[in-house]
């Protein structure tokens, strides 16, 4: 497929085609071939099989309640954050501009990211992972560190762990035996949590995608939007309105008949290679229902996903702050650094203040979630701050760079576009 599309692309750009008046038809053929290619790629995946028999589902225990809210990372957390921060700086940041332009991560980048073992942290030891207790705070710190490199690529890196985390927390013994072994191997599959739909004022608790019962299980019909790495994904967790019960989650393999993928480039998150997931009369077995279709399971998935987006917002907002401080100190106007101007200094200070507030609320929500305490209020606050202040910080970053904030030579314009996604996105990541 790649060689064929490459040849067509070169043909579309040739002068001979232009003189013959055939440029437009050939370009249409290339476009159609690209869409078809995405559909073929989305349907080609591995066969998931049980590697072991489980007597009961493996779950991570809640973290110990120390009675204190301490933001100081443990030694293990500090080591993980330092490793991920180094990876983001050396691998994600340099590749971000190219990924944004080409709508995909550079060759080999995501496989190198998988070698970090991000999915292993949330999988119990008995299933091949390294997890011993819920690690929502650790996951939040990892998401923040990755987003400091690039938010779009961070989403691409974290998408598989959203699926594995959901399977650990809500999957039954058969679902865990079928799918989780793949997430602890050398070749971690691309996977995605697909909640988003292209609907004005989209409410994740009222999905337009429908699921109806059949004698053998369920049938899904609908379209999911802005699914990260959709063309490469082999496994999806899809939300749908289950007749008579409300929203529920279903495990859908890309090889299922009726599953097709098409590209869906967006304003931001372009490095995540977002796409549409089309579900047309997709037949699923009864065992594809995740978490027994319980309302509280779906609610927790939405909350933990929103918490993940708040952590991502904090990471990218920190990237903006770290970039504008040296810029305003070095950029001179009228014989002195622009940071000497009160309006500029106050704007930078506002970014720092709002960022600290966002991080505090996000980590507090993560701390309560991993200890099994109620955290709905804290997630709502984190979501609100991430949506409003994240976009405000992105806009301020562009403004502080002046004309440089509008050109691609500086990454702030990309961070601004990415931060606007925080208030729109549902799903994709999960802490």
N, C-alpha and C positions, 0 to 999 in steps of 0.2 A: 504493500500500500504506500509506504513512504517513498520508494523509488518511483512509482507511478505518478504520485502527486508532485514530486520534485521535477520530473520531466515535463509535466503539464505546466508547472509554474514557469520553467525556463522558456517553454514554447509561448506562453502568454506574453512574455516580455520581449520576444524577438521582433525585429524590424520587418521581417518578411510578412509576419502575420498582420502587422499594422498596415503595410502597403496593400495587402489583399482585403482589407476591411473586415478581418475576422477576429480582431482583438476582443470585442465584447462577447461573442459567443464562446471563445476559449476561456475568458475570465469567468463566465458563468459556469463552465464545465469544471474549472478549478474549484470554484465556490461549492458547487454541488458535491464534488469529490471529497472536499474537506468535511462537509457535513456528514456524508456517508461514512467517511473514515472514522469520525467520532462515534457513530452508531456501531460500527463494527468493533472498534476498540472497547467500547463499553460492555459489549456482550462477550468478550473473550476473557475468561478468568479461570482460575484453578477450580478444582473440585474439592470442596470442604468435606472432610471425613473425620469421624471420631477416632482420635488417637488412643483414647483410654475410656474406660467405663467409670463413671462417677456415681457413688451412692447417693450423694446429695450435692447441691450447689456449693461452691467454694466462695466464701465471702470474706471481705476484710473487716476486721474488728474496728469499732470506733477508737479514735485516738484517746489517750488518757486525759481526763479533765484535771488540770493542775490547779484550777481555781484562779489562774492568772491569765491576763491577755498580754503576752510578751511577743513583741515583734522581732526579737533577736533570733535569727535562724540557728538551728542546731548545727553541730559539726557536719553531719551528713547533708543537711540542706545547703549549708554554705559550700560544700564541695560540689554538689550538683549544680548550684547556681553559677559558681565560678566556671565550671566546665561548659555549661550551656551559654553563658555570656561570652566566653572565648570563641565558641563555635559560631555564635551569631555575628560577632565582630569580624571573624576571619572568613566565614563562608557565606552567611546570608547578606550582610551589608554590601560587599562587593558585587554580589550577583543580582541585587534587587532591581537596579535600573534595567538590566537586560531582561530579567523575568517580566518586568512591567511592560516592556515594549513587545516582547514575544508572546505574552500571555501564557507562559509556562516556566517552570523552574529549569535551570540549566541541567544538562545531562549529568546524572550521577549525584546531584546535590541531595536529593531526597533519600537516596540509599545511604549516603554518608550520614544524613540526619538520623536515619533508623538505627545506625550503629551506636548512637548515643544511648540507646536502650530506654527511650522515653516511655514506651508502652510497658516496659517491664516493671516500672515503679508501681503501677496500679494493678498488677496481676499477682495473686497469691503465690507463695512459694510452692504449694502443692500442685500448681498448674504450670510450673516452670518459670514464674516471675520472681521478683525479689520483694514483693510487698508483704508486710506483716500487719499493717493497720491502714485505715483510710488516710490518704495523703493529699487532701484538698489544698492545704496551704502550700505544700511542695509543688503541686501542679500549678497553682497560681503564680508562684515564683518562677517556675520554668516558662510559663506563658509570657510573663512580663519580660524575662530575659531574652526570649526569642523575638518578641515584638520590638525590642530595642534595636535589633538588626533590621528587620523588615516585617511589617504586619501581614502582608499578603503571603509571604513565604512561611511565616510562623503558622498561619492557618493551615497551609498545605502540610507542614510538618506534624501539626497536632491532630489533624483530621482522623488518622487511624486510631489514635489513643482515645478519641471520643467514643468510638465503637467498642473498643476493648473494655473501657471503663464501664460502659452501659451493660455489657455482657457480664462483667464481674458483679456489678451491683444488683442487676435485675434478671439475668438469665437463669434458666433452670439448668439442671445437671446435663441434659442432652444438648442444649444450645451451647453451653460452655465446652463440652467435650467435642462438639463439631467444629467450633470456630476459634476458640482461644489458643489452641496449639499453634496456629499459623502466626499469631501475634508475638510469640516468644521465639520463633525460629530466626534464621538468618535472612529470609526473604519476607519481611513483613508486608502484608497486602495493603494496597491503597483501599481505604474504606471511608465512609462518610455518614454523618448524622444529618439526615435531610428533613428539616422541619419547614424551611422557608418556602413561601409561595408568592407568585407575582400578583399580589392583591393590594389595593389601596388600604392603608391602615390595617395591615395583616395582623390577625390575632391567632397566635399559635394554638390556642385552645378551641378554635373553630376552623379546622382545616377543610379546604374544599375537596381535597383528595378523599375518596370514599372507599370504604372497605365493607363488603357484604359477605355474609356467611354462605358457604356452599357445602354440599354433602361431604367433600373431602377436606375442607378447610376454609379458605377465604379467597376473595377476588378483589384486587385493588385497581382503581382507575383514578388518574389524576396527573398533575404535573408539579414537580418540585423545582424550585428556582435557586440559583446561586449556590449550587452544590459544589464544594471544593474538590478538585481533582476528579471531577465526574467522569471524564473520558477514560481514566485509568482505574477507577474504583472497581473492586471485585465484590464488595459487600456494602450494603446500605442498611441503615436503620431509618425507616420511613414512618412519618406520622400520617394517620388517616382517621377519618371519622367512622367509627365502627357502629353500624346501625343499631340503635337502641342502647348504646353504652357511652357514646361520646368519643373523644380523641384517644387513640391507642397507638402503640408502636409495633412495627412489623420488621422482621429480618428479610431482606430481599437481596438475592444474589444477582449479579449483573448477567449471569447466564440464563436467568429465568425468561421464558418466552413472554414477549410483550414489553420488555424493558429496552428502551432506546435512549440514547444520549445525544445531545447537541450542545455546541459551544454557546456560552452566554457571557461574553465580555461585559464588564461593568466599569463604572467610573473609578472605583478603587478595588483593592484586593486582586489585582490582575495577575500577580504572581501565583495566586492560588488556583488558577486555571478553572474558574467557575463554569458550570454548565447546567443545563436543564435535564432533569430526570423525568422521562415520559413513562407512565405506567398505563398500559392499555390491556385490560382484561388479564392482568397478571395473576395467575393461579398460584396460591401458596398453601402449603400443608398446615394443619392445625397447630403444629409445633413452631410456626413462624411468629406467633404472637408473643411479644416480649413483656415480661412482668405481669403476665396474666391479664393484661388490659386494664389494670387497676388505675383509677384516676390519680391516686397519690404518687404512683410511679411516674406518670406523665408530667405531673406538676413539678416533681423534683428534677426531672431531666431539663425542663425549661429553666428552672431556677439556676441549676448548676451550669447550664449553657450561658445564661446571662452573666453569671459570675465570671466565666471564662472570658467573655468579651470585655468585661470591666478590667480584668488583669491585662489583657492585650492592649486596651486603651492606655493604661498606666505605662506600659513599656514604650509605646510609641510616643506618648507625651513626654516621657523622660528623654527620648531621642531628640525631640524638638528642643527641649531645654538645653541639653548638652551641646546642641549645634548652634543655637542663637547666642549663647553667652560669649563664646570666643569671637563670634562674628561681630557683635555690636561693640566689643572691646577693641577689635582690630580695625573695623571700618571707620574711616575718618571723614568728617564733613566740617568745613569751615575751620580746619586746623586742629580738630580734636576728635576723639572717639565719639561715635554717636551715643554710646552708653552714658555720656555725661549729660545728655538731655533727659530731663526729668520724666517726660512721657515714655521714653524708651526704657529707662530703668524701672519705672513702675509696671510697665507691661511685662517685662521679664520677671519681676517679683510676683506678679499675679499668676503667671504660669507656674512658678515654683509652689506658691500657696495652694492653688487648686489641685496640683499634682499630689501634694502630700495628703490633702483631704481625701482624694480619690483612693490612694493607696491604703490609707488607714481603714476606710470603710470596707474596701474589698478584702483586705486580709482579716478583718474582724469577721466578716461574713464567712470566709473560708475556714477560719478557726472554729466557729460555731458549727459549721456544716460537718467538719471531720470529727467533731466530738459528739455528733448526734443530737445537738441542741437545736431548737427552733431558730431559723435564720432568714425567714421570709422578709422581715422588715429590713434587715441589713442588705439583702440582695436588691431589694427595691431601691434603696438609697444608692447603692453602688451603680446600679443601672442608670438611674437618673443623673448622677454625677458624671458617669462615663459618657453618656449621650450628650449632655449639655456642655460640660467643661472640656471634654475631649475635642469636640468640634471647635470650641472657642480657642483652645490651645493651638490647634492646627491653623486656624485663621490668623491668630496672633503671630505665629511663627512666620507665615508668609508675609504678613505686614511688616514685621521687623526687618526682613531682608530687602524690603522695597522691591525694585525691579528684579532683583535676583531671586526673589521668592516666587516669581511667575515663570521662571525658566527651568528646564530639566537639568541644567548644570548643577543645581543644588537639590538635595533630596527632600527639602521641606514641602515642595508642592505635591510630591507623592504621598508624604505622610498626611498632609491635609486631606487629600482624596481618600486615603485609607480610613482616617478617623471619622469621616462622615458616614462610614458603613456601620459604626458601632450602634447607632440608634435604629438601624434598619434590620440588621441580621438577627436571626433566630437559629439556634442549632449550630451545626458545623464543629463547634468545640464543646468540650464537656470536662469540668473539673470533678 
